[in-house]
């Protein structure tokens, strides 16, 4: 459940374009990242959509065509997002390390794949022409490529929660970022219509925001399936997600008011005039009672504990939400569902199998 991770935001200000090459694929082998949905995006006409999985798989639905995917490419990090080209005849995928993969008529104009990042990349959005794109990191740093212009970033701010998504204005002259607490950061010609913290709503499980076609409102969605409307966006409904198959993404209809929620397993739930396509029904995942962490258990976890010690303390394994390897150093972040407030969870960071940091929300 990648949306449960509580990463501490690190300030960085990205100005201008940085170009790095994408490593060439080496053979046709399946990579080891989870087959779990992380993103979805509609065709320009709204008659179909694509679902994107962490392992690089892309599945077209409805009127969407297949242009290939990254499921057989050895990835340095999991796929975290993607976007369709303006005419819908191709798409980009972006990995956690900032690597860019192009399919169909999508153009490669640079990546962060060979650069050092203070925080991992978590989302991307193309320019209006399709000749450029923006990447956003968890700390709000913005990286521009091609004809995508820099309008500002949150990289120099201390964020309450990390960034989880970015969308661009219809004009291509602005963008909007959303954090996991529902905080909204608007730049360029993108208006601000409100945020969850502004409503006094205290959460940390927001998965994304989706604008309405007129750019005069937007929706914010949580992993639990709750959707909040702002500006001219209509209140079209929410969904009650399974604890072990939560909402991974929200994306809107580009031609009329409507959105689609997508679960981690690929089930899709339409609202309003949502993009058309084949519906996945039911919850294909088994849903055992997942181990939960109490505040007392959380407080008992000490720096230096091994992963097996933490698992024994909680009486169950955590969910791997992040992993990176630099030389001989392996960093992993595991999340556990929590006992307490709705959406309560804990996130534990391990370096070479020993606890180096921890964070929690709502435990009791």
C-alpha positions in Angstrom: 0.0 0.0 0.0 2.3 2.8 -1.2 -0.2 5.4 -0.2 0.4 4.7 3.5 4.0 5.7 3.5 4.9 8.8 5.7 8.0 10.2 4.2 9.5 13.3 5.7 9.6 16.1 3.1 13.0 17.6 2.3 13.2 21.0 0.9 14.5 21.4 -2.7 13.9 24.0 -5.3 14.1 22.8 -8.9 14.5 25.5 -11.5 14.8 24.9 -15.2 15.3 21.7 -17.1 17.5 18.8 -16.3 18.2 16.2 -19.0 19.4 12.7 -18.4 19.3 9.6 -20.6 17.0 6.6 -19.9 18.9 3.3 -19.5 18.3 1.0 -22.5 16.3 -2.1 -21.7 18.4 -5.2 -21.1 16.6 -8.3 -22.3 12.9 -9.2 -21.9 12.6 -10.1 -18.3 9.7 -9.4 -15.9 10.7 -7.0 -13.2 10.0 -7.8 -9.5 7.8 -4.8 -8.5 4.3 -5.5 -7.3 1.4 -5.9 -9.8 -0.6 -3.1 -8.2 -2.3 -0.2 -9.8 -0.7 3.2 -9.1 -2.2 5.5 -11.8 -4.8 5.8 -14.4 -5.5 8.3 -17.2 -8.3 8.8 -19.8 -8.1 9.0 -23.5 -8.7 12.6 -24.8 -12.1 11.7 -26.1 -13.1 10.1 -22.8 -14.1 6.8 -24.5 -11.5 4.7 -22.7 -8.6 4.8 -20.3 -5.3 3.1 -19.3 -4.4 1.6 -15.9 -0.8 1.7 -14.9 0.8 -0.8 -12.4 3.9 -0.6 -10.3 5.6 -3.3 -12.3 5.2 -1.3 -15.5 2.2 -3.1 -16.9 -0.3 -0.9 -18.8 -3.8 -2.2 -19.5 -6.1 -0.4 -21.9 -9.8 -0.3 -21.4 -12.7 0.7 -23.6 -11.5 2.8 -26.6 -7.9 3.0 -25.4 -5.3 1.4 -27.6 -2.2 -0.5 -26.3 1.2 0.9 -27.2 3.3 -1.4 -25.0 4.5 -1.1 -21.5 7.5 -1.5 -19.2 6.6 -4.8 -17.6 9.6 -6.5 -19.2 12.1 -3.7 -18.6 14.5 -4.1 -15.6 13.4 -1.1 -13.6 15.6 0.6 -11.0 12.5 1.7 -9.1 8.7 1.0 -9.4 6.5 2.9 -11.9 4.7 5.6 -10.0 2.7 7.4 -12.7 2.1 8.2 -16.3 0.2 10.3 -18.8 -1.3 10.2 -22.3 -0.1 12.3 -25.2 -2.5 15.1 -26.3 -3.9 13.0 -29.2 -4.0 9.7 -27.1 -1.8 7.9 -29.5 0.9 7.2 -26.9 1.8 7.7 -23.3 4.7 8.2 -20.9 5.5 6.2 -17.7 7.6 7.6 -14.9 9.5 5.5 -12.3 10.3 6.5 -8.7 13.9 7.3 -9.7 12.7 9.8 -12.3 13.3 7.5 -15.3 11.0 8.2 -18.2 9.7 5.5 -20.6 7.9 6.4 -23.8 5.3 4.4 -25.9 3.5 5.2 -29.1 4.1 8.8 -30.2 5.2 10.0 -26.7 8.4 11.9 -27.0 11.4 11.5 -24.7 12.9 14.9 -23.9 14.8 14.0 -20.7 14.5 12.4 -17.3 15.9 12.4 -13.8 16.9 8.8 -14.0 20.7 9.5 -13.7 20.4 12.3 -11.2 20.5 12.4 -7.4 17.1 13.1 -5.9 16.4 14.4 -2.3 13.1 12.6 -2.5 11.7 10.2 -5.1 9.6 11.3 -8.1 5.9 10.5 -7.6 4.0 11.9 -10.5 4.2 13.6 -13.9 2.1 15.6 -16.3 2.6 16.5 -20.0 2.7 20.0 -21.5 -0.2 21.0 -23.8 1.8 20.3 -27.0 3.1 17.0 -25.8 6.6 18.2 -26.5 7.5 18.4 -22.8 6.4 17.3 -19.3 6.7 18.1 -15.6 7.9 15.7 -13.0 7.2 16.3 -9.3 9.1 14.8 -6.3 7.6 13.9 -2.9 9.1 17.1 -1.5 7.4 19.3 -4.0 10.4 19.8 -6.3 9.5 20.4 -9.9 11.6 19.3 -12.9 10.8 20.6 -16.3 11.6 19.0 -19.7 11.0 20.1 -23.3 8.6 23.0 -23.7 7.2 22.6 -20.1 7.8 25.9 -18.3 8.7 26.3 -14.6 6.0 28.2 -12.7 7.2 27.5 -9.2 7.6 24.6 -6.7 7.1 23.6 -3.1 10.6 22.4 -2.9 11.7 25.3 -0.7 8.8 24.8 1.8 8.5 22.5 4.8 5.6 20.3 3.9 3.3 18.8 6.5 2.9 15.7 4.2 4.6 14.7 1.0 3.3 15.4 -2.5 1.3 12.6 -4.2 0.2 14.1 -7.5 0.3 16.8 -10.2 -2.2 18.0 -12.8 -1.9 20.8 -15.4 -4.2 23.5 -16.6 -6.0 23.2 -20.0 -3.8 26.1 -21.2 -0.6 24.3 -20.2 0.5 27.5 -18.3 0.2 26.2 -14.8 0.0 23.1 -12.6 -1.6 22.0 -9.3 0.0 19.7 -6.8 -1.7 17.8 -4.0 -0.2 16.4 -0.8 -1.2 13.3 1.1 -3.0 15.5 3.6 -5.1 17.1 0.9 -3.0 20.3 0.8 -3.2 22.1 -2.6 -0.3 24.0 -4.2 -1.2 26.0 -7.3 1.1 27.7 -9.8 0.8 29.6 -13.0 -2.8 30.1 -14.2 -4.2 27.3 -12.0 -6.7 28.7 -9.4 -6.9 27.6 -5.8 -10.4 26.6 -4.6 -9.6 25.1 -1.3 -8.0 22.1 0.4 -8.7 19.5 3.0 -6.7 21.1 5.8 -8.6 24.3 5.0 -11.8 22.4 5.8 -10.3 21.2 9.1 -10.1 17.6 7.7 -7.0 15.8 9.2 -5.9 12.9 7.0 -2.7 11.6 5.3 -4.1 9.2 2.7 -4.9 11.4 -0.2 -4.1 9.6 -3.5 -4.6 12.5 -6.0 -6.7 15.3 -7.4 -8.6 15.5 -10.7 -9.6 18.8 -12.3 -12.9 19.5 -14.1 -12.5 20.4 -17.9 -13.2 24.1 -17.3 -10.4 24.4 -14.8 -12.8 26.0 -12.3 -12.8 23.2 -9.7 -11.4 19.8 -8.8 -11.9 16.7 -6.8 -9.6 15.3 -4.1 -9.7 11.5 -3.4 -8.5 9.5 -0.5 -7.4 5.8 -0.5 -10.5 4.9 1.5 -12.7 6.1 -1.4 -13.9 9.4 -0.1 -14.0 12.2 -2.6 -14.2 15.9 -1.9 -15.3 18.6 -4.4 -14.0 22.2 -4.7 -15.0 25.1 -6.8 -17.4 24.2 -9.6 -16.7 20.4 -9.3 -20.0 18.6 -8.5 -20.3 16.3 -5.5 -20.8 13.0 -7.4 -20.3 10.5 -4.7 -17.7 8.4 -2.9 -16.8 4.7 -2.5 -16.1 2.5 0.5 -12.8 0.7 -0.3 -11.7 -2.6 1.1 -8.8 -2.2 3.7 -6.6 -4.5 1.6 -7.6 -3.1 -1.8 -7.8 0.6 -1.4 -8.1 3.4 -4.0 -4.9 4.0 -5.9 -5.9 6.8 -8.2 -8.6 9.2 -9.4 -8.8 10.7 -12.9 -11.5 12.8 -14.6 -13.4 12.8 -17.8 -11.7 15.4 -20.1 -14.9 16.4 -21.8 -17.5 16.6 -19.0 -17.9 16.4 -15.2 -17.1 12.9 -14.0 -14.3 10.9 -12.5 -13.2 7.3 -12.1 -11.7 5.8 -8.9 -9.4 2.9 -9.4 -8.5 0.3 -6.8 -5.0 -1.2 -6.4 -6.2 -4.4 -8.0 -7.6 -2.6 -11.1 -11.4 -2.5 -10.2 -12.8 0.8 -11.5 -15.7 2.8 -10.1 -17.2 5.5 -12.3 -19.1 8.6 -11.1 -21.0 11.2 -13.2 -19.9 11.2 -16.8 -16.8 9.0 -16.1 -14.7 7.8 -19.0 -16.2 4.7 -20.6 -14.6 1.3 -20.7 -14.8 -2.3 -19.5 -15.6 -2.4 -15.8 -13.7 -4.7 -13.4 -16.2 -6.0 -10.9 -15.8 -7.2 -7.3 -12.6 -7.3 -5.3 -10.3 -10.0 -6.7 -8.0 -9.9 -3.7 -8.4 -12.1 -0.7 -8.9 -9.9 2.3 -7.4 -11.5 5.4 -7.4 -9.6 8.7 -4.2 -7.5 8.3 -1.9 -7.0 11.2 -2.5 -3.7 12.9 -0.2 -1.6 15.0 -1.2 0.1 18.3 0.3 3.2 19.7 1.9 1.1 22.5 3.5 -1.3 19.9 4.7 1.7 17.9 6.3 3.3 21.0 8.0 0.0 21.8 9.9 0.0 18.4 13.4 1.2 19.1 16.0 2.5 16.6 18.2 -0.4 15.6 15.4 -3.0 15.8 15.5 -5.5 12.9 12.6 -6.0 10.6 11.9 -9.4 12.1 11.8 -7.9 15.5 9.2 -5.4 14.4 7.2 -8.1 12.7 7.3 -10.2 15.8 6.1 -7.2 17.9 3.2 -6.4 15.6 2.4 -10.1 15.0 2.5 -9.7 11.2 4.5 -8.4 8.2 4.3 -4.8 7.0 3.6 -3.6 3.5 6.7 -2.6 1.5 6.0 1.0 0.2 9.5 2.0 -0.8 12.9 0.5 -1.6 16.2 1.9 -2.9 19.7 0.5 -3.1 22.8 2.7 -3.2 26.0 0.8 -3.2 25.8 -1.6 -0.2 23.0 0.4 1.5 19.5 -0.9 1.2 16.7 1.4 2.4 13.2 0.0 2.8 10.0 1.6 4.2 7.2 -0.7 5.5 3.7 0.4 6.5 1.2 -1.1 8.9 -2.5 -0.4 9.3 -3.1 1.2 12.7 -5.5 0.9 15.5 -7.2 4.3 16.3 -8.5 7.0 14.0 -9.8 6.2 10.5 -6.8 5.8 8.2 -4.4 5.3 11.1 -1.1 3.8 10.1 2.6 3.6 10.9 5.6 3.8 8.6 8.9 2.4 9.6 12.2 3.0 7.7 14.9 0.4 7.7 18.5 0.8 6.6 20.2 -2.6 6.0 17.4 -4.2 8.0 17.6 -1.9 11.0 15.2 0.8 12.1 16.5 4.3 11.4 13.2 6.3 11.5 9.5 5.9 12.2 6.3 7.9 11.8 2.7 7.4 12.6 -0.8 8.9 12.1 -3.8 8.4 14.3 -2.6 5.5 16.4 -4.3 4.7 19.7 
